[in-house]
Amino acid sequence: MDKSFPEIKTFFGFGCMRLPMNGSEVDIEQFKEMTDYFLENGFNYFDTAHGYIDGKSEKAIKVALTDRYPRDKYLLTDKLTEPYFKTEADIRPFFQSQLDACGVEYFDFYLMHAQNAGNFQHFKKCRAYETAFELKKEGKIKHVGLSFHDRAEVLDEILTTYPEVDIVQIQFNYLDYDDPSVQSRKVYDVCRKHNKPIIVMEPVKGGTLVKLPEAAQKVFDDLGAGLSNASYAIRFAAHQEGIRIVLSGMSDMAQMKDNVSYMKDFQPLSEEELGAIAKVTAIYKGLDMIPCTACHYCVEENHCPMEIKIPELFACMNTKKIFNDWNQNMYYGLVTKDSGKASACIECGGCEAVCPQHLEIRALLKNVAAEFEK
């Protein structure tokens, strides 16, 4: 565990991209309960972004957290996302709108969001990093960082260009560790090369590492420890050197209590547990899954003009493949009842342009249509 930023009480964080919901609205009362439990158990790091839950995450944080607790009781991270600024002049007004939405006067951490080879050029052109460093000098940001989804050499370029960056958020889990597209291990190594503390996102890969195929589940069950599947995934991330925060996007109180149970008094993975994770990884590698994390970037901010619920359709496809669950035909019908079917895709490519996993979504949707729209 990296010792930077001593104001972070523990290295477990509350990711606010997948909050509890009541229909299309955040379940504020449950979110309040989860926030209270999180803080009462000694944790204090919260993470959001303007686009999360169609703009509702920031506002929910104001109601559940910042209106109810003194400013020194929590740390809050927000992000600068590409669609919300076209020029340098747009950044400060947008930043102020985020402060207002969250109900704070400063952010403890402010990240250049979802950096990759394409949007990094836009951030450079608009002097986004320079603006964030200026806001840091003004006391409106305590630490400037970035979140990252691309190849390791791109991160190396960014950190070489902007060595003042304080911290880096990366996708990191045992399934992506040696994945040639996500490159978790290589990206992690670049962070270590530049001596940057690391925030981990997607430690359970959007829930993929929670509900396991039968053979993989047996591997963990045979350990006889009675721990949740999520515990092995989150502890795998926290087990690594240089990790400062592991985020979990908890969407109900049960998940919160489970995560707290093993992160409050964190114990590194044993050799037996590491061996089990290696076996589970090998089982997953033998499956033909769509590696979608359900971040919903592809469908937010009008990226899909046909209103196709892409992550939900991919989830139907994966569940049918892994568990031979023919009920997924019914769920596919329910998901597409009031939205576009996979076959409605017009191949505009807007979804692929923003996909952090670099998925060939248009081709994958054709496969989904072939499976469910026979």
C-alpha positions as CSV (number, residue, x, y, z in Angstrom):
1,M,0.0,0.0,0.0
2,D,1.4,3.4,-1.0
3,K,1.7,5.9,1.9
4,S,1.1,9.0,-0.1
5,F,-1.8,11.3,0.8
6,P,-2.1,10.5,4.5
7,E,-5.4,12.3,4.6
8,I,-6.9,9.2,3.0
9,K,-7.7,7.1,6.1
10,T,-7.8,3.7,4.3
11,F,-7.2,2.5,0.8
12,F,-10.8,1.6,0.0
13,G,-13.0,4.1,-1.8
14,F,-16.7,4.5,-2.6
15,G,-17.2,4.7,-6.4
16,C,-20.4,6.6,-7.1
17,M,-21.0,5.5,-10.7
18,R,-23.3,2.6,-9.7
19,L,-25.4,4.0,-6.9
20,P,-28.6,2.3,-5.5
21,M,-31.5,3.2,-7.8
22,N,-35.3,3.6,-7.5
23,G,-36.3,3.3,-11.1
24,S,-34.4,6.0,-13.0
25,E,-33.6,8.0,-9.8
26,V,-31.0,7.5,-7.2
27,D,-32.3,5.9,-4.0
28,I,-31.2,8.7,-1.8
29,E,-32.3,7.1,1.5
30,Q,-30.3,4.0,0.8
31,F,-27.4,6.1,-0.4
32,K,-27.5,8.0,2.9
33,E,-27.4,4.8,4.8
34,M,-24.5,3.5,2.8
35,T,-22.6,6.8,3.2
36,D,-23.1,6.7,7.0
37,Y,-21.9,3.1,7.2
38,F,-18.9,3.8,5.1
39,L,-17.8,6.8,7.2
40,E,-18.6,5.1,10.5
41,N,-16.2,2.3,9.6
42,G,-13.3,4.6,9.1
43,F,-13.4,5.2,5.3
44,N,-13.5,8.6,3.7
45,Y,-12.8,8.6,0.0
46,F,-15.7,9.2,-2.5
47,D,-15.4,9.3,-6.3
48,T,-17.8,10.8,-8.9
49,A,-17.9,12.4,-12.3
50,H,-20.4,14.7,-14.0
51,G,-21.6,12.1,-16.5
52,Y,-22.3,9.4,-13.9
53,I,-25.9,8.3,-13.8
54,D,-26.8,10.9,-16.4
55,G,-25.6,13.7,-14.1
56,K,-27.4,12.5,-11.0
57,S,-24.3,11.2,-9.1
58,E,-22.9,14.6,-8.2
59,K,-26.3,15.9,-7.0
60,A,-26.9,12.8,-5.0
61,I,-23.5,13.3,-3.3
62,K,-24.6,16.7,-2.2
63,V,-27.8,15.4,-0.6
64,A,-26.3,12.3,1.0
65,L,-22.8,13.4,1.9
66,T,-21.8,17.1,1.6
67,D,-25.0,18.6,3.1
68,R,-24.8,16.2,6.0
69,Y,-21.1,16.1,7.0
70,P,-18.4,18.7,7.8
71,R,-15.9,19.1,4.9
72,D,-13.0,17.6,6.9
73,K,-14.8,14.3,7.3
74,Y,-14.5,13.1,3.7
75,L,-12.4,13.4,0.5
76,L,-14.2,14.0,-2.8
77,T,-12.9,13.3,-6.3
78,D,-14.5,14.6,-9.4
79,K,-13.3,14.6,-13.1
80,L,-13.0,16.7,-16.2
81,T,-14.6,14.8,-19.1
82,E,-14.1,15.5,-22.8
83,P,-17.7,16.1,-23.9
84,Y,-18.2,19.0,-21.4
85,F,-15.6,21.4,-22.8
86,K,-14.8,22.5,-26.4
87,T,-12.3,25.2,-25.6
88,E,-10.0,26.3,-22.7
89,A,-12.5,29.0,-21.8
90,D,-15.2,26.3,-21.1
91,I,-13.2,24.5,-18.4
92,R,-13.5,26.9,-15.5
93,P,-17.3,27.5,-15.8
94,F,-17.8,23.7,-16.0
95,F,-15.5,23.1,-13.0
96,Q,-17.5,25.7,-11.0
97,S,-20.7,23.9,-12.0
98,Q,-19.3,20.7,-10.6
99,L,-18.4,22.4,-7.3
100,D,-21.9,23.8,-7.1
101,A,-23.5,20.5,-7.9
102,C,-21.5,18.7,-5.3
103,G,-22.0,21.5,-2.7
104,V,-18.3,22.0,-2.0
105,E,-15.7,24.8,-2.4
106,Y,-12.9,22.5,-3.5
107,F,-12.1,19.0,-4.7
108,D,-9.6,16.9,-2.9
109,F,-8.7,15.2,-6.2
110,Y,-9.6,16.3,-9.7
111,L,-8.9,13.9,-12.6
112,M,-8.5,14.4,-16.3
113,H,-11.1,11.8,-17.2
114,A,-10.7,8.6,-19.3
115,Q,-7.5,9.6,-21.0
116,N,-6.5,7.9,-24.2
117,A,-4.4,8.7,-27.3
118,G,-7.3,10.5,-29.0
119,N,-8.8,12.7,-26.3
120,F,-5.4,13.5,-24.8
121,Q,-4.7,15.8,-27.8
122,H,-8.0,17.6,-27.0
123,F,-6.9,18.1,-23.4
124,K,-3.5,19.4,-24.5
125,K,-5.0,21.8,-27.1
126,C,-7.4,23.2,-24.5
127,R,-4.7,23.4,-21.8
128,A,-6.8,21.3,-19.5
129,Y,-3.9,20.1,-17.4
130,E,-2.5,23.6,-17.1
131,T,-5.9,24.9,-16.0
132,A,-6.1,22.2,-13.4
133,F,-2.6,23.0,-12.1
134,E,-3.7,26.7,-11.8
135,L,-6.8,25.7,-9.9
136,K,-4.6,23.7,-7.5
137,K,-2.5,26.8,-6.8
138,E,-5.7,28.7,-6.1
139,G,-6.8,26.0,-3.5
140,K,-9.8,24.8,-5.5
141,I,-8.1,21.4,-6.2
142,K,-5.8,19.7,-3.7
143,H,-4.4,17.0,-6.0
144,V,-4.5,16.8,-9.8
145,G,-4.6,13.3,-11.4
146,L,-5.9,11.4,-14.4
147,S,-7.9,8.3,-15.1
148,F,-6.7,6.2,-18.0
149,H,-8.0,3.7,-20.6
150,D,-5.4,2.9,-23.3
151,R,-2.1,1.3,-24.0
152,A,0.9,1.6,-21.6
153,E,3.0,3.7,-24.0
154,V,0.2,6.4,-24.1
155,L,0.3,6.7,-20.4
156,D,4.0,7.0,-20.5
157,E,3.7,9.9,-22.9
158,I,1.2,11.7,-20.7
159,L,3.2,11.3,-17.5
160,T,6.4,12.4,-19.4
161,T,4.5,15.5,-20.7
162,Y,2.9,16.3,-17.4
163,P,5.2,15.1,-14.6
164,E,3.3,17.3,-12.1
165,V,0.4,14.8,-12.1
166,D,-0.1,13.6,-8.5
167,I,-1.9,10.3,-9.0
168,V,-3.2,8.0,-11.7
169,Q,-6.5,5.9,-11.8
170,I,-6.3,2.7,-13.8
171,Q,-8.5,-0.3,-14.6
172,F,-6.9,-3.1,-12.7
173,N,-8.2,-6.6,-11.8
174,Y,-7.0,-10.2,-12.0
175,L,-8.8,-10.9,-15.3
176,D,-7.3,-7.8,-17.1
177,Y,-3.9,-8.2,-15.5
178,D,-2.3,-9.7,-18.6
179,D,-5.0,-8.8,-21.1
180,P,-3.5,-7.6,-24.3
181,S,-6.1,-4.9,-24.9
182,V,-6.5,-3.5,-21.3
183,Q,-2.8,-4.0,-20.4
184,S,-3.4,-3.7,-16.7
185,R,0.0,-4.9,-15.7
186,K,1.9,-2.8,-18.3
187,V,-0.1,0.3,-17.3
188,Y,0.6,-0.4,-13.7
189,D,4.3,-0.7,-14.4
190,V,4.3,2.7,-16.1
191,C,2.8,4.2,-13.0
192,R,5.5,2.6,-10.9
193,K,8.2,3.8,-13.3
194,H,7.0,7.4,-12.8
195,N,6.5,6.9,-9.1
196,K,2.8,7.8,-9.2
197,P,0.4,6.4,-6.6
198,I,-2.4,4.4,-8.1
199,I,-6.2,4.4,-7.8
200,V,-7.8,1.2,-9.0
201,M,-11.2,1.2,-10.8
202,E,-13.1,-1.8,-12.0
203,P,-11.6,-4.3,-9.5
204,V,-14.5,-6.6,-10.1
205,K,-14.8,-5.8,-13.8
206,G,-18.3,-4.3,-13.7
207,G,-19.5,-7.3,-11.7
208,T,-18.1,-9.9,-14.0
209,L,-15.9,-11.3,-11.2
210,V,-18.8,-11.5,-8.7
211,K,-21.1,-14.0,-10.5
212,L,-18.7,-16.7,-11.7
213,P,-19.1,-19.7,-14.0
214,E,-19.7,-23.0,-12.1
215,A,-16.2,-24.3,-12.5
216,A,-14.7,-21.0,-11.3
217,Q,-17.0,-20.8,-8.4
218,K,-16.0,-24.2,-7.3
219,V,-12.3,-23.1,-7.1
220,F,-13.2,-20.4,-4.6
221,D,-15.7,-22.6,-2.7
222,D,-13.0,-25.2,-2.3
223,L,-10.9,-22.7,-0.3
224,G,-13.5,-23.1,2.5
225,A,-13.0,-19.5,3.7
226,G,-16.6,-18.4,3.3
227,L,-15.5,-15.1,1.6
228,S,-17.4,-13.5,-1.3
229,N,-16.1,-13.6,-4.8
230,A,-15.8,-9.8,-4.7
231,S,-13.4,-10.1,-1.8
232,Y,-10.8,-12.0,-3.8
233,A,-11.0,-9.5,-6.7
234,I,-10.8,-6.4,-4.5
235,R,-8.0,-7.8,-2.3
236,F,-6.1,-8.8,-5.5
237,A,-6.0,-5.1,-6.4
238,A,-5.2,-3.9,-2.9
239,H,-2.5,-6.5,-2.6
240,Q,-0.2,-4.8,-5.1
241,E,2.6,-2.3,-4.2
242,G,1.9,1.3,-5.0
243,I,-1.9,1.1,-4.8
244,R,-3.4,4.0,-2.8
245,I,-7.1,3.5,-3.3
246,V,-9.2,0.6,-4.6
247,L,-12.7,1.8,-5.6
248,S,-15.8,-0.2,-5.4
249,G,-19.0,0.9,-7.2
250,M,-21.4,-0.4,-4.5
251,S,-25.1,-0.3,-5.5
252,D,-26.7,-1.6,-2.3
253,M,-26.2,-1.9,1.4
254,A,-25.3,-5.6,1.2
255,Q,-22.4,-4.9,-1.1
256,M,-21.3,-2.1,1.2
257,K,-21.3,-4.4,4.3
258,D,-19.5,-7.2,2.4
259,N,-16.7,-4.9,1.1
260,V,-16.2,-3.3,4.5
261,S,-16.0,-6.7,6.2
262,Y,-12.7,-7.5,4.6
263,M,-11.3,-4.0,3.8
264,K,-11.6,-2.6,7.3
265,D,-8.9,-4.9,8.6
266,F,-7.2,-5.7,5.3
267,Q,-5.3,-8.9,4.9
268,P,-3.1,-9.6,1.8
269,L,-3.9,-12.6,-0.3
270,S,-2.3,-15.9,0.8
271,E,-0.4,-18.1,-1.7
272,E,-3.3,-20.4,-1.7
273,E,-5.7,-17.6,-2.6
274,L,-3.3,-16.3,-5.3
275,G,-3.3,-19.9,-6.7
276,A,-7.1,-20.0,-6.8
277,I,-7.2,-16.7,-8.6
278,A,-4.8,-18.0,-11.2
279,K,-7.1,-21.0,-11.8
280,V,-10.2,-18.8,-12.0
281,T,-8.4,-16.6,-14.5
282,A,-7.5,-19.6,-16.7
283,I,-11.2,-20.7,-16.7
284,Y,-12.3,-17.3,-17.8
285,K,-9.7,-17.2,-20.6
286,G,-11.3,-20.3,-22.0
287,L,-14.7,-18.6,-22.4
288,D,-15.7,-16.4,-25.3
289,M,-17.0,-13.5,-23.3
290,I,-17.7,-9.8,-24.3
291,P,-15.3,-7.9,-21.9
292,C,-17.8,-5.1,-21.2
293,T,-17.7,-3.5,-17.7
294,A,-21.1,-1.8,-18.0
295,C,-19.7,1.7,-17.5
296,H,-22.4,3.0,-19.9
297,Y,-20.2,5.6,-21.5
298,C,-21.4,4.2,-24.9
299,V,-25.0,5.1,-24.2
300,E,-24.7,8.3,-22.1
301,E,-24.6,11.8,-23.6
302,N,-26.4,10.7,-26.8
303,H,-23.6,8.4,-28.0
304,C,-26.2,5.9,-29.3
305,P,-28.9,7.7,-31.5
306,M,-30.9,4.4,-31.7
307,E,-31.2,4.2,-27.9
308,I,-29.7,0.7,-27.8
309,K,-28.9,-0.4,-24.2
310,I,-25.6,-1.8,-25.3
311,P,-24.2,-3.0,-21.9
312,E,-27.5,-4.7,-21.0
313,L,-27.5,-6.6,-24.3
314,F,-23.9,-7.7,-23.9
315,A,-24.8,-8.9,-20.4
316,C,-27.6,-11.0,-21.8
317,M,-25.2,-12.5,-24.3
318,N,-22.5,-13.3,-21.7
319,T,-25.0,-14.8,-19.3
320,K,-26.4,-17.0,-22.0
321,K,-23.0,-18.2,-23.1
322,I,-21.5,-18.8,-19.6
323,F,-24.5,-20.2,-17.8
324,N,-26.5,-21.6,-20.7
325,D,-29.3,-19.6,-19.3
326,W,-32.1,-19.6,-21.9
327,N,-34.1,-17.2,-19.7
328,Q,-31.9,-14.6,-21.3
329,N,-34.2,-14.7,-24.3
330,M,-36.9,-13.3,-22.1
331,Y,-34.7,-10.7,-20.5
332,Y,-33.5,-9.6,-24.0
333,G,-37.1,-9.0,-24.8
334,L,-37.7,-7.0,-21.6
335,V,-34.5,-4.9,-22.1
336,T,-35.5,-4.0,-25.7
337,K,-39.2,-3.5,-25.1
338,D,-38.8,0.3,-24.9
339,S,-35.4,0.7,-26.5
340,G,-33.5,-0.3,-29.6
341,K,-32.7,-4.0,-30.4
342,A,-29.2,-4.9,-31.4
343,S,-30.3,-5.1,-35.1
344,A,-31.3,-1.4,-34.9
345,C,-27.6,-0.3,-34.9
346,I,-26.8,2.1,-37.8
347,E,-23.1,1.6,-37.3
348,C,-22.4,5.3,-36.7
349,G,-19.5,4.3,-34.4
350,G,-20.2,6.8,-31.6
351,C,-20.2,4.1,-29.0
352,E,-16.8,2.7,-30.1
353,A,-15.3,6.2,-29.9
354,V,-15.9,6.4,-26.2
355,C,-15.5,2.7,-25.1
356,P,-12.8,2.4,-22.5
357,Q,-12.4,-1.3,-23.4
358,H,-11.9,-0.5,-27.1
359,L,-14.6,-3.0,-28.0
360,E,-15.7,-3.5,-31.6
361,I,-19.3,-2.8,-30.5
362,R,-20.8,-2.7,-34.0
363,A,-19.6,-6.2,-34.8
364,L,-20.6,-7.5,-31.4
365,L,-24.1,-6.1,-31.7
366,K,-24.5,-8.1,-35.0
367,N,-23.5,-11.2,-33.0
368,V,-26.1,-10.3,-30.3
369,A,-28.8,-9.8,-33.0
370,A,-27.9,-13.2,-34.6
371,E,-28.3,-14.9,-31.2
372,F,-31.5,-13.3,-29.9
373,E,-33.4,-12.1,-33.0
374,K,-33.5,-15.4,-34.9
